[in-house]
Amino acid sequence: MGRRPSNKPTSFDIAYLAGVSQPTVSRALRGSKAVSLATRQKIEAIARQLNYTVDKNASSLRSQRSNTLALLFFEDPTPDESNINPFFLSMLGSITRHCAARGLDLLISFQKLDDDWHKKYQESHRADGLILLGYGDYTLYEARLRQLMRSGTHFVRWGSVDQATIGATIGSDNFGAGRLVGEHLLARGRRAIAFLGQADSHYPEFEQRYAGLLRAMQTAGVKPDPQLAVDVISSEELGYEAAKKLIARGKPFDAIFAASDLIAIGALRALGEAGLSVPGDVALVGFDDLPAASHTSPPLTTVMQDMRHAGEALVETVLAQIEDRPPPPAVLPTRLVVRASSGG
């Protein structure tokens, strides 16, 4: 009682001026939803007026938290030897910004499936939780996710969201996006629609995209041809090879839905070499809306995933586990970006 702001402001000074308890100030400055929005805004405004900054060391000692998250990339084959799928690079900015907004540090590292992630990070107190991006074959990755669950590690991954998902997962509405692509191509008079992407349990996101396409075709009374589906993972060079394989089968097709922009860009090259025009002979649609998608010739129609909210959701999902509160929604909407490759 009677406390006045000191030369070096503290959370108690903010509590005095805001007329709340010091724990309420601490929760508000962590962004806790347990504090009302109006109270959080009032506390944040007072903190700015006092030029108050959180003492991370003291906060960590009290909470036994490092106030650090670890973002673990898994190597993907890329032509520039970065070994990071460019799709995940676009998500990195969103994750970094949201960590900064929440007063968190972010460790970024490559990992391999045989590494003990939980021992290197959470159990050693280097990080309070893990964000996992770019894992490749899900069937090889699944055992490690179960191990993380058994060890009590706080983690979230980007991937396919369904009832069989192990641990916290954030992902796009892949089925809905696939159906949207199918409806778009059908509305442009395309009936023999090919799919390039490994649509099985090894790559469940691709599987859901293909399932959405099939649903759109079946709803329109168009019978899909299994011979127009070619298994391929997300790589420009492999997309090129998959399109060549599709062409070599000799089955007529007038559209391709590629499970990623990288596959679509490779397919575009193969179609050109075969003398097939896009979109005249073949309409082409990708997935991810990479920066390169708008610079192909013709520009690529594609599905845009919500990168800004993806980064926020990944960070907030880990924090929800740490702070024992409900997580944000797991499934994010997508949007079809129509460009010239599918007929405009």
Stockholm file with secondary structure:
# STOCKHOLM 1.0

chainA/1-344         MGRRPSNKPTSFDIAYLAGVSQPTVSRALRGSKAVSLATRQKIEAIARQLNYTVDKNASSLRSQRSNTLALLFFEDPTPDESNINPFFLSMLGSITRHCAARGLDLLISFQKLDDDWHKKYQESHRADGLILLGYGDYTLYEARLRQLMRSGTHFVRWGSVDQATIGATIGSDNFGAGRLVGEHLLARGRRAIAFLGQADSHYPEFEQRYAGLLRAMQTAGVKPDPQLAVDVISSEELGYEAAKKLIARGKPFDAIFAASDLIAIGALRALGEAGLSVPGDVALVGFDDLPAASHTSPPLTTVMQDMRHAGEALVETVLAQIEDRPPPPAVLPTRLVVRASSGG
#=GR chainA/1-344 SS CCCCCCSSCCHHHHHHHHTSCHHHHHHHHTTCTTSCHHHHHHHHHHHHHTTCCCCHHHHHHHHTCCCEEEEEEECCCCTTSCCSCHHHHHHHHHHHHHHHHTTCEEEEEEECTTSCHHHHTTTTTSCSEEEEECCCCHHHHHHHHHHHHHTTCCEEEESCCSTTCCSEEEEECHHHHHHHHHHHHHHTTCCSEEEESCCSTTSHHHHHHHHHHHHHHHHTTCCCCGGGEECCCSCHHHHHHHHHHHHHTTCCCSEEEESSHHHHHHHHHHHHHTTCCTTTTCEEECSBCCGGGGTSSSCCBEEEECHHHHHHHHHHHHHHHHHTCCCCCSEECEEEECCGGGTC
#=GC SS_cons         CCCCCCSSCCHHHHHHHHTSCHHHHHHHHTTCTTSCHHHHHHHHHHHHHTTCCCCHHHHHHHHTCCCEEEEEEECCCCTTSCCSCHHHHHHHHHHHHHHHHTTCEEEEEEECTTSCHHHHTTTTTSCSEEEEECCCCHHHHHHHHHHHHHTTCCEEEESCCSTTCCSEEEEECHHHHHHHHHHHHHHTTCCSEEEESCCSTTSHHHHHHHHHHHHHHHHTTCCCCGGGEECCCSCHHHHHHHHHHHHHTTCCCSEEEESSHHHHHHHHHHHHHTTCCTTTTCEEECSBCCGGGGTSSSCCBEEEECHHHHHHHHHHHHHHHHHTCCCCCSEECEEEECCGGGTC
//
